[in-house]
Amino acid sequence: MTALTPTVFIVDDYAPVRRSISRLLHAAGFAVAAFASADEFLAQFDPQIMGCLVLDVAMPALDGLELQHILAEAGSLLPIIFLTGTSDIPKSVQAMKHGASDFLTKPVNDEDLLAAVHAAIEKNRALRHEQAQLSEIQARLATLTPREREVLEYVVAGKLNKQIAGNLGTVEQTVKVHRAHVMEKMRVQSVAELVRLTQRCGINGR
């Protein structure tokens, strides 16, 4: 099991369900790791591993919704496919509101489960790609000096060099130098590109 190999994690306290789902997923070519409880899963959970979680709603001790909450608090990107023995609409709504990838009723149709797993893994792949891009942007932002960061915020707000100089109590030529450094460090060719990058990090200018 490596971070680059998608793994389907199964958490269900009923052994026959774990076995049948594991067999189905193995036959479909997936790497599988099955656990009898949420605590057992959490004890070995590695957030770097790509994949998805097939999770029973009703379990002793920590139930599925509680595990979903714990993973969300930890910033987990692992999409969750919930399984339930009954058509429990309130829990389904609650799970989906908190970001569940899917909600299936037992006994689960094989094709429905496989389709849900494929979709969840693609979702995880996209989320990880987005996170990697944001981390790269934040790394570039971290290279700016405090004054360059100020200039960046004025630039993305649409301020002209003359206006920025007035706000910072400096001369326009100095602002031009800072601005050039900002563009270079952020690796952008235009203000529009700079605005797009910074907006993704929640920076909307001064």
N, C-alpha and C positions, 0 to 999 in steps of 0.2 A: 504494500500500500504506500503510494507516494503522493505528494501534494498535486502532481500533475495527472494522476490517474483518478477519474471520477469514481467515487465509491457511494453505493446506496447503503445508508445506515437504516437498520430496521430496529425499532424499539416497541416490543409488544410482550406482555406478560404471559401470553398463551403460546406455549411451545409449538403446537401444530400449525398455528398461523405463521410463526417465524420460519418454520421449516418449509412450508409450502411456498411462501413468498421468496425465500432464499433460493429454492430450486428454480422457480420461474425466472428470477433475475439472473441467476448463474447461467441458465440455458440461453438467455438473451444476450449473454456476453458481458454482464456487469460484474464489477468487483462488489462483494457484499460483506457487510459486518453486522451481525445480529446481536441484540441485547435483550435481556429479560426485564430490565427496569430502566427508568430514567437515570437513577443514580449510577448504575453500571455503565451506561453510555457516557455520562458526564465524567466519570473517573478516567476515561481514556480519550475523551474528545480532543481532537487536534483541529483548530480552526483553519489551519493552512490546507487541509485536505479538501479538494473540490468534490462536489457531489450533491446529494440531497438526503433528506431524512423522511422515512416512512414511519409514521408515529401513531400509535394507538391513543385514542382520547382517554378512555377509562382504564386506569391502572392503579394498583395500590400505591400508597406513599405518594410520590410525585406523579400527578397525572399528565396527560399530554399538553393541556393548556398551560400548566405550570412550567413544564419544560420549555415550551415555546417562549414564555415570558423570561425565563432565565437566559435563554440563548439570545433573545433580543437585547436584554440588558448588557450582555457581554459583547454586543456588536456583531454577532454571528451573521454571515451571509448565506448560511445553509438554508435553502428553500425547504419547506415542510409540507408533506402530503399527509393529511390526517386520515385515519381509519376509525370508523365507529361501528359498533354492533347494531345500533339502532339509528334511525333517521332523526337525530337530535338537532333540530333546526336552530335553537338558540346557541348551542355550542358551535355549530357550523358557522353561523353569522359572526360569533365572537372570534373564532379562529381566522376567518377570512379578513375581518377588520384589522387583525393584528399581523396581516401579511402572509397568511398561509397560501401556499402555491395551489393546493387542491384539497378537496374533502370528499372521501369515498366511503360508501357503506359496505360493510361486510355482509355476505361473502363478496369479495371484490372480483369484478370481471377482469380476467387476465389482460385483455387488450386495453381496457381503461387504465389499469395500473401501469402498464408499460408506456402508454401514451403520456400519462401524468409524470412518470419518472423521466422520460426523454425531455419533456417540457421543463421540468424542474432543473435538470442538469444544465440545459441551455440557459435558463434564467441565472443560475449560479455562475456560469461562464461569463455572461454579460455583466453581472454585478462585480465580479472580480476584475474584469477589464476596466470598468468604470472606476473602481477603487484604485487600480494601478495608475490610471491617468490622473486622478485627483492627487495621489501621492506625489507624482512627478511635478505637477503644477505647484504644490505646496513646497516641494524641495527647491524649486526655482525662486519662489517668493522668499524663502528663508535666506537666500544669498543677497537680498537687497539690504542696503544700509537703512537706518531709520529715516533719513532724509529722502532716499530713493523711494521708500515705501510711501511717504507723504506725497511725493510727486506723482507716483503711480495712481494714488487715489484721486488726486485732482484731474489727472489725464483721463481716467475712465469716466469721470463725472462730466467730461466735455469742456473742461476749462482750457483756455488758451495760455501759452507760455507767459504772456504779460500778466494775466490774471493770477497765475500761480506764483509768479515772482512777487506780486503785491501781497498776496496772502502769506507768503513765507518770509517776507522782508528781505528779499535778495534781488539780484539783477537777473534780467531775462537770459543772458548768456549762461549763467550758472544753471538755470533751470534746463536749458537746452542740453547741457552736458549730463545732468542727472537723468534727463529724459532718454538720452541716447544709451546711457548705462542700463536703464530699466528695460528698454527694448532688447538690448543685447542679452541681458541676464535672463529675461523671460522667453528669449528665443522666438520673438515675433517680428513680423515685417510691417504690420500696420496697427493702428489704434483699434480698429474693429476687431482684429484678432486678439489683441490684449484684453479688450472688453469681454469677449467670449470666454477667455480663459479665467479671468478674475471672477466673473459672474458665477462660474461653476464652483468657486470656493466661497461664494457668498459675499464677495466684495463688490459693492455698487458705487463706490466713489464718495467724495465729500460733498 
